[in-house]
Amino acid sequence: MSTTYKPISCSFYDELEARATTGQPCTLTYRTEPDTPPSTYHGTIQDLYIQDKVEYLRLADGFELRLDNLLAVDDKELRNYC
């Protein structure tokens, strides 16, 4: 979406960490291009990492997503976190 990274809220990051720690499968809802419908992807978060000052998550199957493209994980919407 944007080339300038916008960090997500710490409390939402905590939600992602909890799922990574427990190995709980989850459904990610995200948008990588503006003005496009959201996409979903199901998997288990294996890693949360930073590369070039940008935060990412990696699922067990190798799928990677920049965190500021994330809209929701399961029923938790990013916009509801500050």
Summary of the structure (lengths in Angstrom):
residues: 82
radius of gyration: 11.7
end to end distance: 20.5
largest distance: 33.8
contacts: 208
relative contact order: 0.27
helix: 23%
strand: 41%
